[in-house]
Amino acid sequence: MAGFGDPAFYGDRWADVYDEHHGWLDPAAAVEFLAGLAGDGRALELAIGTGRVALPLAGRGIAVEGVDASEAMVARLRAKPGGDSLPVVIGDMAEVPVSGPFRLVYLIFNTLFGLLTQARQAECFTNVARVLGPDGMFVIECFVPDLARFDRGQRIRAREVTEDSATIEVSRHDAVLQRINTQIVTLDGQGMHLRPVALRYAWPAELDLMAQAAGLRLAERHGDWDRRPFDSLSANHISVYQRD
Ligand SMILES: C[S@@+](CC[C@H](N)C(=O)[O-])C[C@H]1O[C@@H](n2cnc3c(N)ncnc32)[C@H](O)[C@@H]1O
């Protein structure tokens, strides 16, 4: 598999700047939420990345393990304090290439949408169900699709302009495939830098059906990690699935 279809593609293209680009995200509320669900059980982060959430969660005494397709992202995790001691398998999150049972499996920051077909996303739900213990929970964090962001299938946005650089986000949207391809383009004194992202989005109802097909049911849905109510104005959702 090459390009967007390669599970390691996103991580390999982002690893060197991932933490710098996402430094504005505070993991505290997510860590609090996930720690409460994991309790004294095993926790698994699918697409663990550079450990943005897994490391502070492990710092709370939770037994966290991970899966990620990108050696480059995991190398960043390993270089951080505590990063060497987390068990991480390099592999495809759709396959969930680990043995359970887990009390908690989580896949956050819209990363389920990094699986680019409905079949791959459904496969992920099925394999998560395989490794969940009887009281296990699967937590996802996803955005609610907002098609008003696109004008005739495209969107261009100036993300940041400084004295020495401009960062522009350029996207194409395919409503049939539920697919968004984006390049985050930085122009600076060193030239042009491309950071690609491809997503296959799904509305919450479709995700619930995938869960149902995997033998899971929706137990909770919140508008954010602080458990604000989820409603028609929510831009994101935190959904918790349990075994049927
Ligand atoms: C947006 S980052 C999220 C990282 C981390 N979960 C966080 O919240 O900061 C996406 C991560 O998903 C990983 N990834 C993407 N597709 C994957 C796949 N099919 N299997 C495993 N990991 C994948 C990337 O390597 C990257 O580390």
The ligand as an SDF file (V2000), in Angstrom:
LIG
                    3D

 27 29  0  0  0  0  0  0  0  0999 V2000
   -3.6750   12.3790   14.8250 C   0  0  0  0  0  0  0  0  0  0  0  0
   -2.4770   11.2480   15.4210 S   0  0  0  0  0  0  0  0  0  0  0  0
   -3.1580   10.8530   17.0040 C   0  0  0  0  0  0  0  0  0  0  0  0
   -2.1180   10.4030   17.9910 C   0  0  0  0  0  0  0  0  0  0  0  0
   -2.6120   10.3130   19.4280 C   0  0  0  0  0  0  0  0  0  0  0  0
   -3.7050    9.3680   19.5460 N   0  0  0  0  0  0  0  0  0  0  0  0
   -3.0480   11.6810   19.9160 C   0  0  0  0  0  0  0  0  0  0  0  0
   -4.2170   11.8320   20.3020 O   0  0  0  0  0  0  0  0  0  0  0  0
   -2.2240   12.5920   19.9270 O   0  0  0  0  0  0  0  0  0  0  0  0
   -2.8480    9.8310   14.4640 C   0  0  0  0  0  0  0  0  0  0  0  0
   -2.0010    8.6000   14.7810 C   0  0  0  0  0  0  0  0  0  0  0  0
   -2.6070    7.4940   14.1450 O   0  0  0  0  0  0  0  0  0  0  0  0
   -1.6110    6.6600   13.6230 C   0  0  0  0  0  0  0  0  0  0  0  0
   -2.2680    5.8650   12.5770 N   0  0  0  0  0  0  0  0  0  0  0  0
   -2.8840    6.3150   11.4630 C   0  0  0  0  0  0  0  0  0  0  0  0
   -3.4080    5.2930   10.7750 N   0  0  0  0  0  0  0  0  0  0  0  0
   -3.1130    4.1680   11.4990 C   0  0  0  0  0  0  0  0  0  0  0  0
   -3.4090    2.7820   11.3210 C   0  0  0  0  0  0  0  0  0  0  0  0
   -4.1110    2.3370   10.2850 N   0  0  0  0  0  0  0  0  0  0  0  0
   -2.9910    1.9220   12.2720 N   0  0  0  0  0  0  0  0  0  0  0  0
   -2.2740    2.3420   13.3370 C   0  0  0  0  0  0  0  0  0  0  0  0
   -1.9510    3.6340   13.5430 N   0  0  0  0  0  0  0  0  0  0  0  0
   -2.3870    4.5360   12.6410 C   0  0  0  0  0  0  0  0  0  0  0  0
   -0.5530    7.6110   13.1560 C   0  0  0  0  0  0  0  0  0  0  0  0
    0.7000    6.9900   12.9750 O   0  0  0  0  0  0  0  0  0  0  0  0
   -0.5700    8.6380   14.2740 C   0  0  0  0  0  0  0  0  0  0  0  0
    0.3070    8.2800   15.2900 O   0  0  0  0  0  0  0  0  0  0  0  0
  1  2  1  0
  2  3  1  0
  2 10  1  0
  3  4  1  0
  4  5  1  0
  5  6  1  0
  5  7  1  0
  7  8  2  0
  7  9  1  0
 10 11  1  0
 11 12  1  0
 11 26  1  0
 12 13  1  0
 13 14  1  0
 13 24  1  0
 14 15  1  0
 14 23  1  0
 15 16  2  0
 16 17  1  0
 17 18  1  0
 17 23  2  0
 18 19  1  0
 18 20  2  0
 20 21  1  0
 21 22  2  0
 22 23  1  0
 24 25  1  0
 24 26  1  0
 26 27  1  0
M  CHG  2   2   1   9  -1
M  END
$$$$
